[in-house]
Amino acid sequence: MRGSLIALVLVSNVAGSSLFAQMVFPAYGTRSAVCQADPALPAEELDGWALAPGDAPSSDATPSSSDTTASDAGVTVPLHVKRPDFNREIYYRNKLEFSLETGWLPINIPFVFDFVVNSPYTTWPLHYTMVPNIASLRWHVDGIDHAWIFRGNWDFTFSGSYTAIPRGAETRYFAFDYGIRRNFVPPRSRIAPFFDMRGGIGDINAKGPDGVLYAQGQNMTFTLMLGSGARYNFSPRTSLEAGAEYMHVSNAYLSQPRYEDFGINVWGPFVGFNMRIGKQKRHSVH
């Protein structure tokens, strides 16, 4: 009697498992079944890699034999699905951010593009220290694209800046700058390196007309900035960044021949803070 009851329980368990497998994972594939089971998870990220629609998953995304088991319906069911790439909640098209950056640029160097303007590659006896404070609107113009070390997105910045000059002939510099940045975004990493460049126009209290040697020749000047660093994302809303920045200020020879255009060329460290503007954008299910 006891043996009959044990046999009956075993048969019931096997039949129930087979019926459950056919209901949850039908013959049209495990990937689609898992997507239907969790509609909030985009199909292109089921394997844990953020793939553009239509891209094939990498070999790393294919579950190994040790991570799978075969059901009675003949369908391979993954026992483990890697986490989706949360960076798609951070870098997406038309995201807006407020950015605040500040730097300490005390190292004087020659103009990095001297070879273009046929100018002597040298520094001037009058040295400067620049302390830029930059408030920006950051506009992400696309989502994450490409692969390997080129994986990332682009953003544009529209900035107003006040630069204090604690060392040098002048004392302050106001400017409006436009910039572009490439973010390099590794899968599922909170740290994203970047490279950016900015250009703009500004006003400096030039001392060249007052007879100060090697000072700036006129008030209206132009800005060129090149920077590189890394951004750490605390969440889709906030992040910090740090790196190194090069800053060039000159009047593009507009003050010559009356006043020599010596220009300012400095570089040093900077830090920044970014905060999303508006609500977070969610994935659409593909």
C-alpha positions in Angstrom: 0.0 0.0 0.0 2.8 2.5 1.0 4.7 1.6 -2.2 1.6 2.3 -4.3 1.2 5.8 -2.7 4.8 6.7 -3.4 4.6 5.6 -7.0 1.4 7.7 -7.4 3.0 10.8 -6.0 6.1 10.5 -8.3 3.9 10.1 -11.4 1.8 13.1 -10.4 4.9 15.3 -10.0 6.4 14.3 -13.4 3.1 15.0 -15.1 2.7 18.3 -13.4 6.2 19.4 -14.3 5.6 18.6 -18.0 2.3 20.4 -18.1 3.9 23.5 -16.4 6.8 23.6 -18.9 4.4 23.4 -21.8 2.3 26.3 -20.4 5.2 28.6 -19.4 7.8 27.9 -22.2 5.9 27.0 -25.4 7.6 25.9 -28.6 8.3 29.4 -29.9 11.4 29.8 -27.8 12.8 30.5 -24.4 13.8 34.1 -25.2 10.3 35.1 -26.1 8.8 33.2 -23.2 11.0 35.0 -20.7 10.2 38.4 -22.3 6.5 37.6 -22.0 7.0 36.6 -18.4 8.6 40.0 -17.7 7.3 42.6 -20.2 9.3 45.3 -18.4 12.6 43.7 -19.6 13.5 44.7 -23.2 14.2 41.7 -25.4 17.5 43.1 -26.5 18.8 43.1 -22.9 17.6 39.6 -21.8 21.2 38.3 -22.2 22.5 41.1 -20.0 24.1 43.1 -22.9 22.6 46.2 -24.2 22.0 45.5 -27.9 20.5 47.7 -30.5 17.3 46.4 -32.1 18.3 43.8 -34.7 21.8 43.2 -33.3 22.8 39.6 -32.6 23.9 38.8 -29.0 27.5 38.2 -28.4 29.0 34.8 -27.6 29.2 35.9 -23.9 25.5 36.3 -23.8 24.7 32.7 -24.8 23.9 30.6 -21.7 26.4 27.8 -21.2 25.3 24.1 -20.9 26.0 24.4 -17.2 23.5 27.2 -16.9 20.7 25.4 -18.7 18.4 22.5 -18.3 16.1 20.6 -20.7 12.4 20.5 -19.9 10.1 17.7 -20.9 8.8 19.9 -23.8 12.3 19.8 -25.4 13.0 23.5 -24.8 16.2 24.6 -23.2 15.4 26.8 -20.2 18.1 29.2 -18.8 18.5 28.8 -15.1 20.3 32.2 -14.9 19.6 35.4 -16.9 22.3 38.1 -16.6 21.3 41.6 -15.4 20.2 44.1 -18.0 22.5 47.1 -18.7 21.3 49.9 -16.4 23.3 52.4 -18.5 20.4 52.6 -21.0 18.5 54.4 -18.2 21.3 57.0 -18.0 22.4 57.6 -21.5 19.5 58.0 -23.9 18.3 60.3 -26.6 17.1 63.8 -25.7 18.0 63.5 -22.0 18.6 66.9 -20.4 21.0 67.5 -17.5 22.1 70.5 -15.5 25.9 70.4 -15.1 28.1 72.5 -12.7 31.9 72.3 -13.1 34.9 74.0 -11.6 38.6 73.7 -12.2 42.0 74.9 -11.0 44.3 75.5 -14.0 47.8 76.7 -12.8 50.1 75.0 -15.4 51.2 77.3 -18.2 52.1 75.7 -21.5 52.4 76.8 -25.2 49.3 77.0 -27.4 48.7 73.4 -28.4 47.8 74.4 -32.0 50.9 76.7 -32.5 51.8 74.6 -35.5 48.6 75.7 -37.2 49.0 79.5 -36.8 52.8 79.5 -37.3 53.5 80.9 -33.8 56.6 80.2 -31.7 56.0 77.1 -29.5 56.8 78.8 -26.2 55.3 80.2 -22.9 55.4 83.9 -22.0 57.1 85.3 -18.8 53.7 86.4 -17.4 52.1 83.3 -16.0 48.4 82.8 -15.3 46.2 80.6 -13.0 42.6 80.3 -14.2 39.7 79.1 -12.1 36.7 78.4 -14.4 33.2 77.9 -13.0 30.9 76.6 -15.7 27.1 76.1 -15.5 25.8 74.1 -18.5 22.7 72.6 -20.1 23.8 69.1 -21.2 21.7 67.5 -24.1 22.2 63.9 -24.9 21.6 63.7 -28.7 21.5 59.9 -29.0 21.5 56.7 -27.1 24.2 54.1 -26.6 25.7 52.9 -29.9 28.7 51.0 -31.3 30.6 48.3 -29.5 33.8 47.5 -27.7 35.8 50.6 -26.6 33.8 52.8 -28.9 30.5 52.0 -27.2 28.8 55.2 -25.9 26.9 58.3 -26.8 27.3 62.0 -27.6 26.1 65.0 -25.7 26.1 68.8 -26.5 26.6 71.5 -23.8 25.5 75.1 -23.8 27.4 76.9 -21.0 27.8 80.2 -19.2 31.0 80.6 -17.3 32.8 82.9 -14.9 36.5 82.4 -14.6 38.4 83.9 -11.7 42.1 84.8 -12.4 44.0 84.8 -9.1 47.4 85.0 -10.9 48.0 87.1 -14.0 47.4 90.6 -15.3 43.6 90.3 -15.5 41.3 89.4 -12.7 38.1 87.9 -14.3 36.7 86.4 -17.5 33.0 85.9 -18.5 32.2 83.6 -21.5 29.5 81.7 -23.3 30.7 78.3 -24.6 29.3 75.5 -26.8 30.7 72.0 -26.4 30.5 68.4 -27.5 31.4 65.3 -25.5 31.8 61.6 -26.3 30.9 59.3 -23.4 32.5 55.9 -23.5 30.1 53.6 -21.7 31.2 50.0 -20.8 28.3 47.6 -20.2 26.9 47.6 -16.7 29.6 50.0 -15.4 28.9 53.0 -13.3 32.2 54.6 -14.5 32.2 56.1 -18.0 35.3 57.9 -19.4 34.8 60.8 -21.7 36.5 63.4 -24.0 35.1 66.8 -24.7 35.9 70.1 -26.4 34.3 73.5 -26.1 34.6 76.9 -27.9 33.1 80.2 -27.1 33.3 84.0 -26.9 33.8 86.1 -23.8 34.9 89.3 -22.1 38.1 89.8 -20.1 39.3 93.0 -18.3 42.3 93.3 -20.6 45.4 95.0 -19.3 47.4 95.2 -22.5 46.0 98.6 -23.4 47.1 99.8 -20.0 50.7 99.0 -20.8 51.1 95.7 -19.0 53.5 93.5 -21.0 52.3 90.0 -22.1 48.7 90.8 -20.9 45.7 90.5 -23.1 45.3 93.0 -26.0 41.5 93.6 -25.8 38.4 92.8 -23.8 36.6 90.6 -26.4 38.3 87.2 -26.5 37.7 83.6 -27.6 37.8 80.4 -25.7 39.0 76.9 -26.6 38.8 74.1 -24.0 39.8 70.4 -24.3 39.1 68.0 -21.5 39.1 64.3 -20.6 38.1 62.4 -17.5 35.6 60.0 -16.1 32.0 60.2 -14.9 30.6 58.1 -12.0 26.8 57.6 -12.0 25.2 57.3 -8.6 21.8 56.8 -10.3 20.0 57.7 -13.5 19.5 61.1 -11.9 22.9 62.2 -10.5 26.6 61.8 -11.2 30.0 63.2 -10.4 32.9 63.7 -12.8 36.6 64.5 -12.6 39.5 64.9 -15.0 41.9 67.3 -16.6 41.1 70.4 -18.7 43.1 72.6 -21.1 42.0 76.2 -21.5 43.1 78.7 -24.2 42.0 82.4 -24.2 43.0 84.9 -26.9 41.5 87.5 -29.3 42.6 85.7 -32.5 45.0 88.6 -33.4 42.1 91.1 -33.6 44.0 93.5 -31.3 47.1 93.5 -33.5 49.1 95.4 -34.7 48.2 98.0 -31.9 48.4 95.4 -29.1 50.1 92.0 -29.3 47.9 89.0 -28.8 49.9 86.8 -26.4 47.0 84.6 -25.2 46.5 82.4 -22.1 47.3 78.7 -22.2 46.8 76.7 -19.0 45.7 73.3 -17.8 44.9 71.5 -14.6 42.3 69.3 -12.8 38.6 69.9 -12.7 35.5 68.3 -11.0 31.8 68.5 -11.9 28.3 67.5 -10.9 25.4 66.4 -13.2 21.7 66.2 -12.4 18.9 65.1 -14.7 16.2 67.6 -15.6 12.7 66.2 -15.8 11.4 62.7 -15.4 13.3 59.5 -16.2 12.6 58.0 -19.6 11.9 54.2 -19.6 12.7 51.6 -22.2 10.3 50.6 -24.8 9.8 46.9 -25.2 11.1 45.6 -28.6 
